[in-house]
Amino acid sequence: MIEVSDLRKEYGDFAAVEGSTFAVEDGEVFGIIGPNGAGKTTTLKMLAGLIEPTSGQVSVAGYDADDTEMRRRLGFLPEESPLYEEMTPISYLTFFADLYDVPSDVAEERIDETLSELDLDHRERQLGDMSKGMKRKVAIARSLINDPDVLIYDEPASGLDPLTTNYIIQFTERLAEEGKTIVFSAHNLFHVESICDRVAIMNEGSIVAKGDLETLQAEHGETEYHVYTTVEVPDSVKKNGRYRRVVNSMDEVEATREAATEAGGEVVDIRTEESSLEEVFLNVAESGRVEA
């Protein structure tokens, strides 16, 4: 559905994006993460056809990113999305439905269903009188007014309270379940980890790693084994009536088992702890590794 090859964007002597290559499959949720200035927003705007690449190729839903027909298949949500504050949600969304040539009866039904799904009741209130969270929901509804196949969301829950943030993340997950292809960036890596099928990590304009979470954990993360015994063994700590030793290999797990047996006890539990996406991101960013 989305194919990106050797994408590059230069501003004078500065390369905001350098040689990015990746593909996003139909119905996939693809996350792009990285520190501020990594090139995430520039990449998303090139996918949406809002910025022309210096070089490289972008194809979205079978169209070049600069093809006007592509925009009919796309829903884009920028990080900052000013609205026409004198309008109401209904008039605002109806206006954009007209721009996309959505028939009025279809638009009316789609607006009602989308605002209901987003739990937005104040549909005749002026947008200027709405909270930031309510405005964000209207902006998301706008991105769906043309029933796009592909959604590109830049920080969809940026600056929102935890309750609204959680609601929008859950709504994004439901869109994926409906078959939408979604590419989005977010600073909250817990949200990325919870809904993304695959992730690209960017740093200083380059993609330094990409893959599903399991692959990223295997290549750039760490695995810890929490071994619980009935007796004290070297480097163990007593916890809730048992002793816990944290090790990093199965050889150390077996050594812990042997030590417990020698001390007249046994291993009663072994728990595996994988690196979180945040830990993987920090490991990759600090190493400076760039994926070929």
C-alpha positions in Angstrom: 0.0 0.0 0.0 2.9 2.4 0.8 6.3 2.0 -0.8 9.2 4.4 0.0 12.6 4.1 -1.7 15.7 6.2 -0.9 13.7 9.1 0.3 15.7 12.3 0.9 14.8 15.9 1.8 17.4 18.6 1.9 17.0 22.2 3.1 20.1 23.9 1.8 23.1 22.0 3.1 20.9 20.3 5.8 19.4 16.8 5.1 16.3 16.5 7.2 15.7 12.9 5.8 18.4 10.8 4.4 17.8 7.7 2.2 14.8 6.3 4.0 13.5 3.0 2.5 10.5 1.1 3.9 7.1 -0.4 2.9 3.8 -0.6 4.7 1.4 -3.4 3.9 -2.4 -3.1 3.4 -4.1 -3.0 6.8 -0.9 -2.6 8.7 -0.2 -0.2 11.6 3.3 1.2 11.1 4.9 3.5 13.7 7.7 6.0 13.1 9.5 7.0 16.3 12.5 9.1 17.2 13.7 12.2 19.1 12.7 15.7 18.1 14.4 16.6 14.9 14.8 13.0 13.7 12.8 13.6 10.5 9.5 12.0 11.4 7.2 14.9 10.5 9.1 15.6 7.3 8.8 12.0 6.3 5.0 11.9 7.0 4.5 15.1 5.0 6.3 13.7 2.1 4.1 10.6 2.2 1.1 12.9 2.2 2.3 14.8 -0.8 2.7 18.1 1.2 6.4 18.3 0.8 8.3 17.4 -2.4 11.3 15.1 -1.8 14.7 16.2 -3.0 15.1 12.7 -4.3 13.7 9.2 -3.9 10.3 7.6 -4.6 7.0 7.5 -2.7 4.0 5.5 -3.7 0.7 5.6 -1.7 -2.2 3.3 -2.6 -0.6 2.8 -6.0 -0.2 6.5 -6.7 2.8 8.8 -6.7 2.7 11.1 -3.6 2.2 14.2 -5.9 -0.7 12.7 -7.7 -3.9 14.5 -6.8 -5.9 11.2 -7.0 -3.8 9.9 -4.2 -5.2 12.5 -1.8 -8.7 11.0 -2.3 -7.4 7.8 -0.9 -5.6 9.4 2.0 -6.5 10.9 5.4 -3.8 13.1 6.9 -3.7 14.5 10.5 -0.9 16.9 11.2 0.5 17.4 14.7 -0.9 20.9 14.8 -4.3 21.1 13.1 -6.0 24.6 13.3 -9.7 24.5 12.6 -12.2 27.2 11.4 -13.2 28.2 14.9 -16.4 30.0 13.9 -17.8 26.8 12.4 -19.5 24.0 14.3 -18.3 20.3 13.9 -21.2 19.6 11.6 -20.6 22.6 9.3 -16.9 22.1 9.3 -17.1 18.4 8.3 -19.8 19.1 5.8 -17.5 21.7 4.2 -14.7 19.2 3.8 -17.1 16.5 2.5 -18.1 18.9 -0.3 -14.4 19.4 -1.1 -14.1 15.6 -1.6 -17.3 15.5 -3.6 -18.9 13.2 -1.0 -22.7 13.0 -1.7 -24.7 14.9 0.9 -26.6 11.9 2.2 -23.5 9.8 2.5 -21.6 12.7 4.2 -24.4 13.2 6.7 -24.5 9.6 7.7 -20.7 9.3 7.8 -20.3 12.5 9.9 -23.0 11.2 12.4 -21.4 7.8 12.7 -17.8 9.1 13.0 -18.7 11.7 15.7 -20.7 9.0 17.6 -17.7 6.7 17.5 -15.5 9.5 18.7 -18.0 10.2 21.5 -18.5 13.9 20.5 -21.9 15.2 21.4 -21.5 18.9 21.1 -22.0 19.1 17.4 -23.6 22.5 17.1 -21.1 24.3 19.4 -18.6 26.6 17.7 -15.2 25.0 17.4 -13.5 28.0 19.1 -15.4 27.2 22.2 -14.3 23.6 22.4 -11.5 21.9 24.4 -8.3 20.8 22.7 -9.4 17.2 23.0 -12.7 17.8 21.3 -11.0 19.8 18.5 -8.7 16.9 18.0 -11.6 14.5 17.6 -13.1 16.8 15.0 -9.8 16.9 13.2 -9.7 13.1 13.2 -13.2 13.0 11.8 -12.1 15.3 9.1 -9.3 12.9 8.1 -12.0 10.2 7.7 -14.6 12.2 5.7 -13.5 10.8 2.4 -13.4 7.2 3.7 -9.7 6.9 2.9 -7.7 3.6 2.6 -4.6 5.1 4.1 -4.3 7.3 7.2 -1.2 9.3 8.1 -1.3 10.6 11.7 1.4 12.9 13.1 1.2 12.7 16.9 -2.6 12.0 17.0 -2.8 12.4 20.8 -0.2 15.2 21.2 -0.8 17.4 24.3 -4.1 15.8 25.3 -5.1 14.6 28.8 -4.6 10.9 29.6 -8.3 10.0 29.3 -8.7 11.6 25.8 -5.3 10.2 24.8 -6.3 6.7 25.6 -9.6 7.1 23.8 -7.9 8.3 20.6 -5.4 5.5 20.7 -8.2 3.0 21.1 -10.1 4.6 18.2 -7.0 4.4 16.1 -6.8 0.7 16.9 -10.4 0.2 15.8 -9.6 1.9 12.5 -6.9 -0.6 12.0 -9.3 -3.5 12.8 -11.6 -2.1 10.1 -8.8 -2.5 7.5 -7.3 1.0 7.3 -3.6 1.2 6.6 -2.1 3.6 9.3 1.2 5.3 9.5 1.7 7.4 12.6 4.3 9.0 14.9 4.1 9.4 18.6 6.4 10.2 21.5 4.5 7.9 23.9 6.2 4.7 23.0 3.8 2.6 25.1 1.1 3.6 22.7 3.2 2.7 19.7 4.1 -0.6 21.3 0.5 -1.4 22.1 -1.0 -1.0 18.5 1.8 -1.1 15.9 2.6 -4.2 13.8 6.0 -2.8 12.9 8.1 0.2 13.8 10.8 2.3 12.2 13.2 4.1 14.5 14.6 7.4 13.1 17.6 9.4 14.3 19.2 12.4 12.7 17.3 12.0 9.5 18.0 8.3 9.0 16.1 5.1 9.8 18.4 3.3 12.2 16.3 0.2 12.7 13.0 -1.2 11.7 10.9 -4.3 12.1 8.2 -5.8 14.4 8.7 -5.5 18.1 9.9 -9.1 18.5 12.6 -8.6 15.9 13.7 -5.2 17.4 13.9 -6.7 20.8 16.0 -9.7 19.6 18.4 -7.4 17.6 18.6 -4.4 19.9 17.1 -5.3 23.3 18.0 -7.5 26.2 16.3 -10.5 27.9 16.4 -10.9 31.6 15.4 -14.1 33.5 14.0 -13.6 37.0 14.7 -16.9 38.8 12.8 -17.5 42.1 14.2 -20.0 44.6 13.2 -21.4 48.0 16.7 -20.7 49.4 19.2 -18.0 49.2 21.7 -18.2 46.3 24.5 -15.8 45.2 23.2 -12.4 44.1 19.7 -13.1 45.1 17.3 -10.8 47.0 14.5 -12.0 49.3 11.1 -11.0 48.1 7.7 -12.2 49.4 9.2 -15.2 51.2 11.2 -16.3 48.1 14.6 -15.4 46.7 15.0 -13.7 43.3 18.1 -13.7 41.2 18.1 -11.7 37.9 20.4 -13.2 35.2 20.9 -12.7 31.4 21.3 -16.2 30.0 20.0 -19.7 30.2 23.4 -20.8 31.4 23.1 -18.5 34.4 19.5 -19.9 35.0 20.9 -23.4 35.1 23.8 -22.3 37.4 21.1 -20.8 39.7 19.2 -24.0 39.7 22.3 -26.0 40.7 23.2 -23.5 43.4 19.7 -23.8 44.9 19.9 -27.6 44.8 23.2 -27.6 46.6 21.8 -25.3 49.3 18.9 -27.8 49.8 16.3 -25.8 47.9 14.8 -25.6 44.4 13.7 -23.2 41.7 10.0 -22.5 41.9 9.5 -20.0 39.1 11.3 -18.4 36.1 10.0 -15.3 34.5 11.3 -13.8 31.3 11.4 -10.0 31.0 11.9 -8.5 27.5 13.1 -4.9 26.8 10.3 -2.4 26.2 10.2 -0.4 23.0 11.5 2.6 24.9 14.5 0.6 26.1 15.1 -0.7 22.5 14.8 2.8 21.2 17.4 4.1 23.7 19.8 1.3 22.9 19.5 2.0 19.1 19.7 5.8 19.4 22.8 5.6 21.7 24.6 3.1 19.5 24.2 5.2 16.4 23.6 2.1 14.2 22.1 2.7 10.8 20.2 0.0 9.1 21.3 -0.7 5.5 
